[in-house]
């Protein structure tokens, strides 16, 4: 299930005891009832953004827990699904900061295909129960993802929104990589998020690292 580009740096995780226990837990959960995202999309973020193409890593917490919402990329929802509050606030900041139109959908695959790894710290969730798969082993796996990107010779930009994400700072070589920190875009902390200009910070850092900046526009449905 792990994409080829990530297998070399993460393959060892599959053989560790914690991952075996995690896999058994998730399968037991799926046998009891709906678990999101679907099995084939658990590693969708890694599939969409190959290891050697990561320019930006944005860290979320756990997947959306509503039917049809999450598809394996943090903050993103499928085309046609109502835009969640946190993503709506991200779009508001993007509009205010860059002047881009607020998209009519929440499908962030165009970002992922430009090298923005949209990684949740926890990769599965029980339907209707946020954080229900927290502390079951996913964090160890996604810490390995963060550490692998940090260990690459090619620099990247790590985006840590909110206190939970900022705890991962310890995994990042800040001497070689740029870290963009700020408040979480959820309605609870949006006042501090607005005006933080993360998109400008990210693209300036990417340009300084010798990469093409990200085009943050999200195409309208049907484009």
N, C-alpha and C positions, 0 to 999 in steps of 0.2 A: 504493500500500500504506500510505502514511502517513495517519493519521486527519486529517480536515479541521481539527480544532482546533489541530493541531501544524504543519500545512503552512505557515502564514504565518511561523512562527518558525524552522522547520527546512528548509523547501523548498530553500533555497539550497545546503544541504549535498549534495543529490542531484546538483548540477551540478559539484561539485568533483572534480578528478582522483583524489583518494584514495578517494572513494566509488565511482567507476567501477571502480577497481582492486579495491576490497573486494567489490563485487558480482560481478565476474568470478571472484575467488578462491572465494567461497562457492558459486557455481554449479558451478565445477570440483570442489569438495569434494562437493557433492551428487551429481554425476555418478559419483564414485568409490565412494560408499557413504553410509550414513545420517548425517545431520546434524540436530542438535536445536537448537531446537524446529522443528516443521514450518514450511515457508515462510510459511504464512498466519498463523502466530503469532509471527513474529519481532518485530513491533511491538505485541504484545498489551498490554504495560504502558501504552503511549501510548494505545491504543484504549480501555482500561478506565478510564483517568483523564485526562479532557480537560485541556488546558493551563490553562484559567482556573479549573479546580476543584482544582488541586493544593494541598493543605494541608500534606502531609508527603512528603518524598522519602527513601525508604530505598534505600541503594545496596548492591547485591551485586556479585560479581565476574564469574563467567560461568555459563552455564546448567548445570543437571544434565545429565550425559552418559549416563544410563541410559535404556533404551527406555521410553517412556511417562511419564517423570518430568516434565521441564520443559515448560511451556506458555507461556513468555514473561514470567512474573512472577517476580522474584527471590525465593528461599526457598520458593516455592509449588510444589506438585505437584498433579496431577489428583486428583479424588475417587477414593478406593479404592486409590491408590498408597501404599505404605508411607512413613510420615513420616521424612524424612532426619534425621540426627543434629543438624545445626545448628538446624533448625526445631523439633525436639523440645526443645532447650535454650531456644529462644525461648519455647516454650509453658510450660516449667518456670518461667522467670522471670515470665511473665505470671501464672501461677497463684500463685506466692509473693507477688508484688507486689500483684496486684489481687483475688486470691481467685477468679478465674474458673476454671471447669473446664477440664482439659486436653482439647483437641478430639480427636475420633476420626479426623480427616482433616487433610490439609495444604493444603487449597484456600483460598487467601487472597483470592479475588476479593471477598468482602465488605469487606475492608479497602480494596482498590483502588476500589471503588464509592463509598467515603466520602471519596475524595480523597487516598489514600495511594498515591503513585507508586512501584511496586515495580520499580526499574530496575537491571538488570545493566549493568556497565561494558562487557562484551562480550556480544553478543546471539546468537551462534551457537557451536556446539561440535561437533567430530567425535565420533561415538559411541564411548564408552569411553575417551576421551582428554581429560581436563580441561586447560583452558588451550590447547587445540590451535589456537584461532583468536585467540589473544592477539597483540597488536601487528600486526594486519592492517588496522587502520583503524577498527574499532568504537569504540575509545577516543576518537578524535577526534569521532565522531558523538555519543556519549553525553556527552562534555564539553560539546558544544553544547547538549544537553538541559539539563544542570545549569546552564550559563550563562544559558540562556533563562529558566529558573525564577527564578534569582537576579536577573535584570534586570527582572522584573515589578514593578510598583508594590505589588502585594499581597504581604505577607510570608508566608513558609512556614517549615517546620521541616525541616532537613536532618539525617538520621541517618547517621552515619559510624561503622561498626563495623569495627575492625581497622585495621592500618597501611596496607593498600592503599587503603581507602576514605578514610582521613584525608588522603591525598595530594591529594584533590580539594578540600580546604579553600580552596586558592588561587582557586578558581572562584566562591566564594560571598561575597557582600557581607554580612559578619558584622555590619555596623552596622545592617542592616535585618532580617536573618533570624536565627533561632535555630539553633544547631548543637548536636546531641546527639552526643557522642563516647563511645566505649567500646571494650572488648575485643570481638573477634569471638565470636559464639556457637558456633563450632565446638568439638568436644571438646578440641582442643589448647589453647584459651584460655578455656574455659567457666568455670573457677574465678574468673577476673577479671570475666567477664560477669555471673555471678550476683550479685545484690545491687546492680546498677548502676541499677536503677529507671528504665529508659528510657521505659516507657509513661506513668508519672506525669509525667516531664519533658516528654514530647511533648505530652500533653494540657493541662498547665499553660501551656505556651507557646502552644498553639493558642487556648486560652481568652483569654489575654492579647492575642492578635492579633485577637480578635473573632470567632472561628470556633467552630462546634460541635465539642466534643471527639469523638474517634473511639471508637466502641463496638468494643472489641477482641475481642469474642466471635466465635468461629468456629462457625457452626451445625453440629450433628451431621448426618451423612449421613442423608438421608431427612426432615429437618425442613422 
